[in-house]
Amino acid sequence: MAVVAAPGLDQLRVGFVGAGRMAEALARGFIRAGKVEAQHILASAPSDRNLCHFRALGCQTTHSNQEVVQNCWLVFFATKPHVLPAVLAEVAPVVTTEHILVSVAAGISLSTLEELLPPATRVLRISPNLPCVVQEGAVVMARGRHTGNSDAELLETLLEACGQCEEVPEAHVDIHTGLSGSGVAFVCAFSEALAEGAIKMGMPSGLAHRIAAQTLLGTAKLLLQKGQHPAQLRTDVCTPGGTTIYGLHALERGGLRAATMSAVEAATCRARELSGK
C-alpha cells in the first residue's frame, strides 16, 4: 500500500513500532489532548502482550512493522535499542520521502538512524521520561539533517500533549537522560527520604508519603509558573532563625547538593557510554 502525501493535523495517522509503556503513554497523551483520533493510531509488536493496551484505547494494532509504515506517515520507533537496527532494516524498503520517523530508543544517534534508512529520510530523536504516563513528562527532541522546521513543529505540537517538550541539539539528549530520565529516580529517592524523616518524628507512613509527594508537586508548579530560580524560592521559605534554615544546614552537612550533581553527571556519562561516544 502506497503512503499518501501528509494530510492536515486533523487527519494525522500516527504509527508506533513497539508497544511498550512509553509508546502507550505517548499514544494516550495524543488521544486525551485531542491531537490524534484513536482510530488513526496503528501500533505493532511481536505479540499481543502490549498491544492489548492500545486496543483498549481504541487504536488499531498489527504484528507487521511494515504495515505500520505503509499506513502512517508519522511513525514512532519505540523498540529496545539493540532491536532497532534490525527493525529499521526491515521497514526501510517501504520508507518514502513523505515519512517522518521518530526514534524513542536511547543511545541510537541521528547519524546512525540516517545510515540505516533510505537517503534523505526525515528522522528525529526524542527522549521522554516516565511522567509522560500522566501527561506531565519532560521531553526533548533533536532533528536530523533532512528534517524541516514544519516537521519539528508538528512533532513538538504533538509531544506537548505529554508534558513539556523542547527542541535541543543532539548533544543535550544524553544530558537530558541524566537530568530528567534518571532524575525521576533521584526525585523519588528524595521524596522517600523526606517522608521517612517525618515517619521518624512520629507521622504515619501513608500520610507522610502523600504529603512529601504533594510538596514536590506544589514546589515544581511554583518554579514553572513563576519562572523563578530555585534559590529565590528557597530564600522566600527561609526566615532568620526558623525551621527551614536549620533543616537546610543539615542537608548541606550531608552533602545533598554535591551528591545530586554527581548523580546527574554519573547518569549522563553512562548514557554517553551506551551511545558509544
VOBA-197719 format. One record per residue: x, y, z of N, C-alpha, C in turn; residue in one letter. Coordinates in steps of 0.1 Angstrom, whole numbers, always signed. Atoms other than C-alpha are relative to their C-alpha. Example, Ala and Ser with C-alpha at 12.3 -4.5 7.8 and 13.67 -1.06 7.14 Angstrom:
[[+9; -12; +0]; [+123; -45; +78]; [+9; +12; +0]; 'a'],
[[-9; -11; +0]; [+137; -11; +71]; [-8; +11; +8]; 's'],
% end
This chain:
[[+9; -12; +0]; [+0; +0; +0]; [+9; +12; +0]; 'm'],
[[-8; -12; +1]; [+15; +33; -10]; [-4; +11; +10]; 'a'],
[[+3; -11; -10]; [+17; +62; +15]; [-4; +12; -7]; 'v'],
[[+4; -12; +6]; [-2; +92; +6]; [+7; +12; +6]; 'v'],
[[-6; -12; -5]; [+10; +128; +10]; [-5; +3; +14]; 'a'],
[[+4; -3; -13]; [+9; +141; +45]; [-12; +9; +1]; 'a'],
[[+12; -8; -1]; [-26; +154; +54]; [+1; +10; +11]; 'p'],
[[+0; -10; -11]; [-36; +181; +78]; [+0; -7; +13]; 'g'],
[[-1; +6; -13]; [-33; +176; +115]; [-13; -8; +4]; 'l'],
[[+13; +6; -4]; [-70; +167; +118]; [-1; -14; -6]; 'd'],
[[+0; +14; +7]; [-63; +136; +95]; [+13; -7; +3]; 'q'],
[[-13; +6; -3]; [-30; +127; +111]; [-1; -14; +3]; 'l'],
[[-1; +14; -4]; [-22; +90; +111]; [+13; -3; +6]; 'r'],
[[-13; +2; -8]; [+4; +80; +137]; [+2; -15; +2]; 'v'],
[[-4; +14; -2]; [+22; +47; +139]; [+10; -2; +11]; 'g'],
[[-10; +4; -10]; [+41; +30; +167]; [+5; -14; -3]; 'f'],
[[-7; +12; +1]; [+66; +3; +161]; [+6; -3; +13]; 'v'],
[[-3; +2; -14]; [+69; -12; +195]; [-11; +6; +9]; 'g'],
[[+12; -4; -7]; [+41; -10; +220]; [+1; -1; +15]; 'a'],
[[-3; +1; -14]; [+57; -8; +254]; [-6; +12; +8]; 'g'],
[[+6; -10; -9]; [+49; +16; +283]; [+1; +14; -5]; 'r'],
[[-2; -14; +4]; [+64; +47; +268]; [-8; +3; -13]; 'm'],
[[+8; -1; +12]; [+47; +41; +234]; [-15; +2; +4]; 'a'],
[[+14; -1; -5]; [+14; +37; +252]; [-2; +14; +6]; 'e'],
[[+1; -14; -6]; [+20; +69; +272]; [-1; +11; -10]; 'a'],
[[+1; -10; +11]; [+26; +89; +241]; [-13; -1; -7]; 'l'],
[[+13; +1; +6]; [-5; +75; +224]; [-11; +5; +8]; 'a'],
[[+10; -4; -9]; [-26; +81; +254]; [+0; +15; +1]; 'r'],
[[-1; -15; -1]; [-14; +117; +256]; [-6; +6; -13]; 'g'],
[[+6; -5; +13]; [-22; +123; +219]; [-15; +0; +0]; 'f'],
[[+15; +2; +0]; [-57; +109; +223]; [-7; +9; +10]; 'i'],
[[+6; -8; -10]; [-65; +127; +255]; [+0; +15; -3]; 'r'],
[[-1; -14; +4]; [-54; +160; +242]; [-8; +4; -13]; 'a'],
[[+8; -3; +13]; [-75; +156; +210]; [+9; +2; -12]; 'g'],
[[-10; -2; +11]; [-43; +157; +188]; [-2; -10; -11]; 'k'],
[[+2; +11; +10]; [-50; +124; +171]; [-12; -9; +5]; 'v'],
[[+11; +9; -3]; [-81; +102; +169]; [+5; -14; +2]; 'e'],
[[-5; +13; -3]; [-76; +68; +184]; [+0; -10; -12]; 'a'],
[[+1; +9; +12]; [-87; +50; +152]; [+10; +3; -10]; 'q'],
[[-11; -4; +9]; [-59; +69; +134]; [+14; -4; +5]; 'h'],
[[-13; +5; -5]; [-32; +52; +155]; [+1; -14; -2]; 'i'],
[[-3; +14; +3]; [-17; +19; +144]; [+13; -4; +7]; 'l'],
[[-12; +5; -7]; [+7; +0; +166]; [+3; -14; -3]; 'a'],
[[-5; +14; +3]; [+28; -31; +160]; [+9; -5; +11]; 's'],
[[-8; +7; -10]; [+45; -56; +183]; [+0; -14; -4]; 'a'],
[[-1; +14; +4]; [+56; -92; +180]; [-11; -8; +6]; 'p'],
[[+11; +8; -7]; [+29; -104; +205]; [-11; +9; +4]; 's'],
[[+12; -8; -5]; [-4; -93; +219]; [+2; +5; +14]; 'd'],
[[-2; -3; -14]; [+11; -88; +254]; [-2; +15; +3]; 'r'],
[[+2; -14; -2]; [+13; -50; +250]; [-10; +7; -9]; 'n'],
[[+10; -5; +10]; [-10; -45; +220]; [-14; +2; +6]; 'l'],
[[+13; -1; -6]; [-40; -51; +242]; [-3; +13; +6]; 'c'],
[[+2; -13; -6]; [-34; -18; +259]; [-3; +11; -11]; 'h'],
[[+3; -9; +11]; [-35; +0; +225]; [-15; -2; -4]; 'f'],
[[+13; +3; +4]; [-67; -18; +216]; [-10; +6; +11]; 'r'],
[[+9; -5; -11]; [-82; -7; +250]; [-2; +15; -2]; 'a'],
[[+1; -14; +2]; [-75; +29; +239]; [-9; +3; -13]; 'l'],
[[+7; -2; +13]; [-94; +23; +206]; [+9; +1; -12]; 'g'],
[[-9; -1; +12]; [-63; +21; +184]; [+0; -13; -8]; 'c'],
[[-2; +12; +8]; [-56; -3; +156]; [+13; -7; +3]; 'q'],
[[-12; +7; -3]; [-30; -30; +160]; [+3; -10; -11]; 't'],
[[-5; +10; +10]; [-9; -54; +139]; [+13; -6; +5]; 't'],
[[-13; +6; -3]; [+20; -77; +141]; [+11; +3; -11]; 'h'],
[[-9; -3; +12]; [+36; -63; +109]; [+5; +15; +2]; 's'],
[[-6; -13; -1]; [+60; -34; +113]; [-1; +7; -14]; 'n'],
[[+1; -6; +13]; [+59; -28; +75]; [-14; +6; -2]; 'q'],
[[+14; -5; +1]; [+21; -24; +77]; [-1; +14; +7]; 'e'],
[[+1; -12; -7]; [+25; +4; +102]; [+6; +11; -9]; 'v'],
[[-7; -10; +9]; [+50; +23; +79]; [-8; +3; -13]; 'v'],
[[+8; -2; +12]; [+28; +17; +49]; [-13; +8; +2]; 'q'],
[[+13; -7; -2]; [-3; +32; +65]; [+1; +13; +8]; 'n'],
[[-2; -12; -8]; [+12; +60; +86]; [+12; +8; -5]; 'c'],
[[-11; -7; +5]; [+34; +88; +76]; [+8; +6; +12]; 'w'],
[[-8; -4; -12]; [+45; +98; +112]; [+1; -13; +8]; 'l'],
[[-2; +13; -7]; [+60; +67; +129]; [+10; +2; +11]; 'v'],
[[-9; +0; -12]; [+75; +64; +164]; [+6; -14; +1]; 'f'],
[[-6; +13; -2]; [+100; +36; +168]; [+4; -1; +15]; 'f'],
[[-2; +1; -14]; [+98; +26; +204]; [+4; -14; +5]; 'a'],
[[-6; +13; -3]; [+117; -7; +204]; [+12; +2; +10]; 't'],
[[-12; +0; -7]; [+146; -17; +226]; [+11; +4; -9]; 'k'],
[[-11; -5; +9]; [+178; +0; +213]; [+7; -11; -8]; 'p'],
[[-7; +10; +7]; [+195; -33; +204]; [-8; -7; -11]; 'h'],
[[+9; +5; +10]; [+165; -43; +183]; [-2; +9; -12]; 'v'],
[[+4; -10; +10]; [+161; -11; +164]; [+7; -1; -13]; 'l'],
[[-6; +2; +13]; [+187; -16; +137]; [-6; -10; -9]; 'p'],
[[+6; +10; +7]; [+171; -48; +126]; [-14; +4; -5]; 'a'],
[[+14; -5; +3]; [+136; -32; +127]; [+1; +10; -12]; 'v'],
[[-1; -10; +11]; [+148; -3; +105]; [+4; -6; -13]; 'l'],
[[-4; +7; +12]; [+164; -27; +80]; [-13; -7; -6]; 'a'],
[[+12; +7; +5]; [+130; -45; +78]; [-9; +10; -7]; 'e'],
[[+9; -9; +6]; [+110; -14; +71]; [+5; +9; -10]; 'v'],
[[-7; -9; +9]; [+135; +5; +50]; [-6; -1; -14]; 'a'],
[[+5; +0; +14]; [+121; -8; +17]; [-13; +7; -2]; 'p'],
[[+13; -6; +1]; [+87; +8; +24]; [+0; +15; +5]; 'v'],
[[-1; -14; -4]; [+100; +42; +37]; [+1; +9; -12]; 'v'],
[[+0; -9; +11]; [+94; +71; +14]; [+4; +14; +5]; 't'],
[[-3; -14; -4]; [+102; +108; +14]; [-11; +7; +7]; 't'],
[[+11; -6; -7]; [+68; +115; +28]; [+0; -3; +15]; 'e'],
[[+0; +5; -14]; [+76; +98; +61]; [+8; +10; +9]; 'h'],
[[-8; -6; -11]; [+87; +115; +94]; [+1; -12; +10]; 'i'],
[[-3; +11; -9]; [+104; +88; +115]; [+6; +5; +13]; 'l'],
[[-4; -5; -13]; [+109; +94; +152]; [+5; -12; +9]; 'v'],
[[-6; +11; -9]; [+132; +72; +174]; [-1; +4; +15]; 's'],
[[+1; -1; -15]; [+124; +68; +211]; [+12; -8; +7]; 'v'],
[[-10; +9; -5]; [+153; +44; +215]; [+12; +8; +5]; 'a'],
[[-12; -7; -6]; [+181; +56; +238]; [+13; -5; -6]; 'a'],
[[-14; +4; +5]; [+217; +56; +225]; [+2; -1; -15]; 'g'],
[[-2; +1; +14]; [+210; +55; +188]; [+0; +14; -6]; 'i'],
[[-2; -14; +4]; [+223; +86; +172]; [-7; +3; -13]; 's'],
[[+7; -4; +12]; [+207; +106; +144]; [+8; -5; -13]; 'l'],
[[-8; +5; +11]; [+236; +97; +121]; [-1; -15; -3]; 's'],
[[+2; +15; +2]; [+231; +60; +127]; [-13; -2; -6]; 't'],
[[+13; +2; +6]; [+194; +63; +120]; [+0; +3; -15]; 'l'],
[[+0; -4; +14]; [+201; +81; +87]; [+8; -10; -8]; 'e'],
[[-8; +10; +8]; [+227; +55; +77]; [-9; -13; -2]; 'e'],
[[+8; +12; +1]; [+201; +27; +83]; [-12; +2; -9]; 'l'],
[[+12; -3; +7]; [+174; +44; +63]; [+3; +5; -14]; 'l'],
[[-3; -5; +13]; [+170; +55; +27]; [+5; +14; +0]; 'p'],
[[-6; -13; +1]; [+188; +87; +16]; [-12; +11; +2]; 'p'],
[[+9; -12; -2]; [+171; +120; +27]; [-13; -3; +8]; 'a'],
[[+12; +3; -9]; [+147; +103; +52]; [+0; +10; +11]; 't'],
[[+1; -10; -10]; [+134; +128; +77]; [-1; -8; +14]; 'r'],
[[+0; +7; -13]; [+143; +115; +112]; [+2; +10; +12]; 'v'],
[[-2; -8; -12]; [+142; +129; +147]; [+2; -10; +12]; 'l'],
[[-1; +7; -12]; [+152; +116; +181]; [-8; +7; +11]; 'r'],
[[+7; -6; -12]; [+131; +121; +213]; [+5; -7; +12]; 'i'],
[[-4; +6; -13]; [+140; +115; +249]; [-11; +4; +10]; 's'],
[[+11; -3; -10]; [+108; +113; +271]; [+4; -6; +13]; 'p'],
[[-3; +6; -14]; [+107; +104; +308]; [-13; -6; +5]; 'n'],
[[+11; +8; -5]; [+83; +83; +328]; [-13; +8; +3]; 'l'],
[[+12; -8; -3]; [+59; +111; +339]; [-8; +3; -13]; 'p'],
[[+9; +0; +12]; [+47; +111; +303]; [-12; -8; +1]; 'c'],
[[+12; +9; -2]; [+24; +83; +315]; [-11; +8; +6]; 'v'],
[[+11; -8; -6]; [+4; +110; +334]; [+0; +14; -6]; 'v'],
[[+0; -12; +8]; [+9; +137; +307]; [+8; +12; +7]; 'q'],
[[-8; -11; -6]; [+35; +156; +329]; [+15; -3; -2]; 'e'],
[[-13; +3; +4]; [+66; +145; +311]; [+9; +12; -3]; 'g'],
[[-9; -10; +5]; [+97; +164; +302]; [+7; -7; -12]; 'a'],
[[-4; +6; +12]; [+106; +156; +266]; [+9; +9; -8]; 'v'],
[[-8; -8; +9]; [+135; +168; +244]; [+0; -7; -13]; 'v'],
[[-1; +6; +13]; [+138; +162; +207]; [+12; +7; -8]; 'm'],
[[-11; -5; +8]; [+167; +166; +182]; [-3; -5; -15]; 'a'],
[[+3; +3; +14]; [+163; +167; +144]; [+12; -4; -8]; 'r'],
[[-10; +4; +10]; [+182; +150; +116]; [+3; +11; -11]; 'g'],
[[-4; -10; +10]; [+198; +167; +86]; [-11; +4; -10]; 'r'],
[[+10; -2; +11]; [+168; +163; +63]; [-14; +4; +6]; 'h'],
[[+13; -3; -6]; [+141; +173; +88]; [-2; +15; +1]; 't'],
[[+3; -14; +1]; [+125; +207; +82]; [-7; +6; +13]; 'g'],
[[+7; -7; -11]; [+110; +233; +106]; [-14; -5; +2]; 'n'],
[[+14; +4; -2]; [+75; +223; +99]; [-2; -14; +6]; 's'],
[[+0; +14; -6]; [+83; +186; +107]; [+2; +1; +15]; 'd'],
[[-3; -1; -14]; [+98; +196; +140]; [-11; +7; +8]; 'a'],
[[+12; -7; -6]; [+69; +220; +148]; [-11; -10; +2]; 'e'],
[[+11; +10; -1]; [+44; +192; +141]; [+3; -9; +12]; 'l'],
[[-3; +9; -11]; [+62; +168; +165]; [-1; +7; +13]; 'l'],
[[+0; -7; -13]; [+66; +194; +192]; [-15; +2; +4]; 'e'],
[[+14; -2; -3]; [+29; +202; +190]; [-7; -13; +5]; 't'],
[[+5; +13; -4]; [+21; +165; +194]; [+5; -3; +14]; 'l'],
[[-6; +4; -13]; [+45; +159; +223]; [-4; +9; +11]; 'l'],
[[+5; -9; -11]; [+32; +189; +243]; [-12; -6; +6]; 'e'],
[[+11; +7; -6]; [+2; +166; +249]; [+5; -9; +11]; 'a'],
[[-5; +9; -10]; [+25; +146; +271]; [+8; +7; +11]; 'c'],
[[-8; -8; -10]; [+41; +174; +291]; [+7; +11; -7]; 'g'],
[[-8; -10; +5]; [+68; +199; +284]; [+9; -6; -11]; 'q'],
[[-9; +5; +10]; [+87; +195; +251]; [+8; +11; -6]; 'c'],
[[-9; -10; +6]; [+117; +214; +238]; [+10; -6; -9]; 'e'],
[[-10; +5; +10]; [+140; +210; +208]; [+14; +4; +5]; 'e'],
[[-14; -2; -5]; [+177; +207; +217]; [+10; -5; -10]; 'v'],
[[-11; +6; +8]; [+210; +200; +200]; [+1; -15; +4]; 'p'],
[[-1; +15; -4]; [+216; +162; +199]; [+9; -2; +12]; 'e'],
[[-10; +2; -11]; [+245; +166; +223]; [-7; +2; +14]; 'a'],
[[+7; -2; -13]; [+219; +176; +250]; [-9; -12; +3]; 'h'],
[[+9; +11; -3]; [+199; +144; +247]; [+5; -9; +11]; 'v'],
[[-5; +9; -11]; [+222; +123; +269]; [+0; +8; +13]; 'd'],
[[+1; -8; -12]; [+223; +152; +294]; [-14; -1; +6]; 'i'],
[[+14; +1; -4]; [+185; +151; +295]; [-3; -14; +6]; 'h'],
[[+2; +13; -6]; [+187; +114; +302]; [+5; +0; +15]; 't'],
[[-6; -1; -14]; [+209; +121; +333]; [-8; +9; +9]; 'g'],
[[+8; -9; -8]; [+188; +150; +344]; [-14; -4; +3]; 'l'],
[[+15; +2; -1]; [+152; +140; +337]; [-4; -14; -1]; 's'],
[[+3; +14; +1]; [+152; +104; +326]; [+3; -7; +13]; 'g'],
[[-4; +5; -13]; [+172; +92; +356]; [-4; +8; +11]; 's'],
[[+4; -9; -10]; [+162; +122; +375]; [-13; -4; +7]; 'g'],
[[+12; +5; -7]; [+128; +106; +382]; [+3; -8; +12]; 'v'],
[[-4; +9; -11]; [+145; +80; +403]; [+7; +8; +11]; 'a'],
[[-7; -8; -10]; [+166; +107; +421]; [-11; +7; +8]; 'f'],
[[+10; -7; -7]; [+135; +127; +429]; [-8; -10; +9]; 'v'],
[[+7; +10; -8]; [+117; +95; +442]; [+9; -3; +12]; 'c'],
[[-8; +3; -11]; [+147; +88; +464]; [-1; +11; +11]; 'a'],
[[+1; -11; -9]; [+145; +123; +479]; [-14; +0; +6]; 'f'],
[[+14; +1; -5]; [+107; +120; +483]; [-1; -10; +11]; 's'],
[[+0; +11; -9]; [+112; +87; +501]; [+7; +5; +13]; 'e'],
[[-7; -5; -11]; [+138; +103; +524]; [-7; +10; +8]; 'a'],
[[+7; -11; -6]; [+117; +133; +531]; [-11; -6; +9]; 'l'],
[[+10; +6; -7]; [+88; +111; +541]; [+5; -8; +12]; 'a'],
[[-6; +7; -11]; [+110; +89; +563]; [+4; +8; +11]; 'e'],
[[-3; -9; -11]; [+121; +119; +582]; [-12; +3; +8]; 'g'],
[[+13; -2; -7]; [+85; +126; +591]; [-4; -12; +7]; 'a'],
[[+4; +13; -6]; [+79; +89; +599]; [+9; -1; +13]; 'i'],
[[-9; +0; -12]; [+109; +91; +623]; [-5; +9; +11]; 'k'],
[[+5; -9; -10]; [+93; +120; +640]; [-14; -3; +5]; 'm'],
[[+13; +5; -5]; [+60; +101; +645]; [-12; +1; -9]; 'g'],
[[+11; -1; +9]; [+39; +107; +614]; [-3; -14; -6]; 'm'],
[[+3; +13; +7]; [+20; +77; +599]; [+6; -1; -14]; 'p'],
[[-8; +2; +13]; [+38; +63; +568]; [-8; +5; -12]; 's'],
[[+8; -4; +11]; [+9; +67; +543]; [-1; +15; -1]; 'g'],
[[+2; -14; +0]; [+3; +103; +553]; [+13; +7; -3]; 'l'],
[[-13; -6; +2]; [+40; +112; +553]; [+3; -1; -15]; 'a'],
[[-4; +2; +14]; [+45; +98; +517]; [-10; +9; -9]; 'h'],
[[+9; -8; +8]; [+14; +116; +504]; [+4; +15; +1]; 'r'],
[[-4; -14; -2]; [+25; +150; +519]; [+13; +3; -7]; 'i'],
[[-13; -2; +7]; [+60; +145; +506]; [-2; +2; -15]; 'a'],
[[+2; -1; +15]; [+48; +139; +470]; [-7; +13; -3]; 'a'],
[[+7; -12; +3]; [+24; +168; +472]; [+9; +12; +1]; 'q'],
[[-10; -11; -2]; [+52; +190; +485]; [+9; +2; -13]; 't'],
[[-8; -1; +12]; [+73; +181; +454]; [-8; +5; -11]; 'l'],
[[+9; -5; +10]; [+43; +187; +431]; [-2; +15; +1]; 'l'],
[[+3; -15; -2]; [+35; +221; +445]; [+12; +8; -2]; 'g'],
[[-12; -7; +2]; [+71; +232; +445]; [+3; +1; -15]; 't'],
[[-2; +0; +14]; [+75; +222; +409]; [-9; +10; -7]; 'a'],
[[+10; -9; +6]; [+44; +241; +399]; [+4; +15; +3]; 'k'],
[[-5; -13; -3]; [+57; +272; +417]; [+11; +4; -9]; 'l'],
[[-12; -3; +8]; [+90; +270; +399]; [-3; +3; -14]; 'l'],
[[+4; -2; +14]; [+74; +266; +365]; [-9; +12; -3]; 'l'],
[[+10; -11; +2]; [+46; +291; +369]; [+6; +14; +3]; 'q'],
[[-6; -13; -3]; [+67; +319; +385]; [+13; +2; -8]; 'k'],
[[-12; -1; +8]; [+98; +312; +364]; [+12; +5; +9]; 'g'],
[[-11; -5; -9]; [+120; +319; +395]; [+11; -10; +0]; 'q'],
[[-11; +9; -3]; [+154; +305; +401]; [-3; -7; +13]; 'h'],
[[+3; +7; -12]; [+151; +278; +428]; [+6; +6; +12]; 'p'],
[[-6; -6; -12]; [+174; +297; +451]; [-9; +12; +5]; 'a'],
[[+9; -11; -4]; [+149; +326; +451]; [-11; -5; +8]; 'q'],
[[+12; +7; -8]; [+120; +303; +462]; [+5; -5; +13]; 'l'],
[[-5; +5; -13]; [+142; +287; +488]; [+2; +11; +10]; 'r'],
[[-2; -11; -9]; [+151; +321; +502]; [-14; +5; +5]; 't'],
[[+13; -4; -4]; [+114; +330; +503]; [-6; -8; +12]; 'd'],
[[+5; +9; -10]; [+107; +300; +525]; [+8; +2; +13]; 'v'],
[[-9; -1; -13]; [+136; +307; +550]; [-4; +13; +7]; 'c'],
[[+1; -11; -9]; [+131; +330; +579]; [+12; +0; +10]; 't'],
[[-11; +0; -9]; [+160; +341; +602]; [-2; -8; +12]; 'p'],
[[+2; +8; -12]; [+164; +315; +629]; [-11; -10; +0]; 'g'],
[[+11; +8; +1]; [+135; +295; +616]; [+3; -15; -2]; 'g'],
[[-1; +14; +2]; [+129; +258; +610]; [+8; -4; -13]; 't'],
[[-5; +4; +13]; [+139; +258; +573]; [+15; +1; -1]; 't'],
[[-15; -2; +0]; [+174; +272; +577]; [+7; -10; +8]; 'i'],
[[-7; +10; -7]; [+182; +247; +603]; [+0; -13; -8]; 'y'],
[[+0; +12; +8]; [+170; +219; +580]; [+9; +0; -12]; 'g'],
[[-9; -2; +11]; [+189; +233; +551]; [+15; -2; +4]; 'l'],
[[-14; +2; -5]; [+221; +234; +572]; [+3; -15; +1]; 'h'],
[[-2; +15; -1]; [+216; +196; +579]; [+2; -6; -13]; 'a'],
[[-2; +6; +13]; [+212; +189; +542]; [+14; +4; -6]; 'l'],
[[-13; -3; +4]; [+244; +208; +535]; [+11; -8; +6]; 'e'],
[[-10; +8; -7]; [+263; +189; +561]; [+0; -14; -6]; 'r'],
[[+1; +13; +6]; [+250; +157; +545]; [+5; -1; -15]; 'g'],
[[-5; +0; +14]; [+263; +168; +510]; [-10; -2; -10]; 'g'],
[[+11; +2; +9]; [+229; +168; +493]; [+4; +6; -14]; 'l'],
[[-2; -8; +13]; [+239; +194; +466]; [+11; -7; -8]; 'r'],
[[-11; +7; +8]; [+272; +177; +456]; [-4; -14; -4]; 'a'],
[[+4; +14; +4]; [+257; +142; +457]; [-10; +0; -12]; 'a'],
[[+9; -1; +11]; [+229; +153; +434]; [+6; +4; -13]; 't'],
[[-8; -4; +12]; [+252; +170; +409]; [+8; -12; -5]; 'm'],
[[-8; +11; +4]; [+274; +139; +409]; [-9; -11; -6]; 's'],
[[+10; +10; +5]; [+243; +117; +403]; [-3; +3; -15]; 'a'],
[[+3; -4; +14]; [+234; +137; +372]; [+12; -3; -9]; 'v'],
[[-12; +2; +8]; [+270; +136; +360]; [+2; -15; -3]; 'e'],
[[-3; +15; +2]; [+273; +98; +365]; [-10; -6; -10]; 'a'],
[[+10; +5; +9]; [+240; +91; +347]; [+2; +5; -14]; 'a'],
[[-3; -6; +13]; [+249; +114; +318]; [+12; -7; -6]; 't'],
[[-11; +7; +5]; [+283; +97; +315]; [-3; -14; -5]; 'c'],
[[+4; +14; +4]; [+267; +63; +314]; [-8; +0; -13]; 'r'],
[[+8; -1; +12]; [+242; +75; +288]; [+10; +2; -12]; 'a'],
[[-10; -2; +11]; [+272; +86; +266]; [+7; -13; -3]; 'r'],
[[-7; +13; +3]; [+289; +53; +271]; [-9; -9; -8]; 'e'],
[[+9; +8; +7]; [+258; +35; +260]; [-3; +4; -15]; 'l'],
[[+1; -6; +13]; [+256; +58; +230]; [+13; -3; -9]; 's'],
[[-12; +3; +8]; [+291; +47; +220]; [+9; +13; -2]; 'g'],
[[-8; -12; +2]; [+305; +82; +224]; [+13; +0; +8]; 'k'],
% end
